[in-house]
């Protein structure tokens, strides 16, 4: 028999609280609802990705970045990919990134495996160890070139570079401290030899200068130092004083403009790099294929069309160590330095 008081209490609560939510009334002891334990299904083993360089996981060869690639570049890229496929046995496809920034991103996330990189792009890609260098572009007989700090002979500064012996006669910090709070002449805001590396050298030597003047060209830096009323010192490649455009107006330039300190040949040209995640033997096979491709007239013409290279030489990452140190020490944003 129902307890009349409980029923009345339930009805009273129902009208007092309203019926906007379900109300469950339990009279007596509640009965537990049985539950069932799910039976686990079979565990699936993780799938192994296809081997790189196969049809289902081809190597991706990035051509020179260009938002509007031309037909000759595309055709030359196809010839290069076909040659490498034949020589190595790896399946290779080509892509053309819109910019070098996108190319560096693609190398980091596995959407590109082989690419030409500018010096700054290589430094950026090395920050997360996404690439390793295979081949360096050769220009004027070398893979690297140097820079120099130049002064006017009639100024207040001392040259610590011996022209006859071709070497510095003191350390960088001792030679460069004379430029503290002085005004430099720079070439332009992305020049490795005319700005970025010398700035890094000054920073590592703990020499703070005044704001510099950007003169848009290294011969102009020589002119600025020669005039001796634009800036106190300048930075150029080795050796901008010999530029033909200076000969007529400054016949005594080699005597009047002195090298205060010379940065050795540590500044690279472009290189061919490959994903560091790929096996060593695969990287060596691609390196050998690229070298052989350049030995043929058709291959050399194709590399010139794709990347602008006339000559390449094997290189390893250690060769870039000093350049990376000075670019990093410059404190400049690498994304502002690449295209």
Secondary structure, DSSP 8 states (H G I E B T S, - for coil): ---HHHHHHHHHHHHHH-SSS------SS----------------------TTBTTB-EEEEE---TT--HHHHHHHHHHHHHHHHHH---EEEEE-SSHHHHHHHHHHTS-SEEEE-HHHHHHHHTTT-EEEEEEE-BTTBSEEEEEEEEETTSS----EETTTTEESS-HHHHHGGGTT-EEEES-TT-IIIIIHHHHHHHHTT---EEEEE-SSHHHHHHHHHHTSS-SEEEEETTGGG-HHHHTT-TTHHHHEEEEEEEEEEEE--EEEEETTS-HHHHHHHHHHHHHHHTSHHHHHHHHHHH--S-EEE--GGGGHHHHHHHHHTT--HHHH--
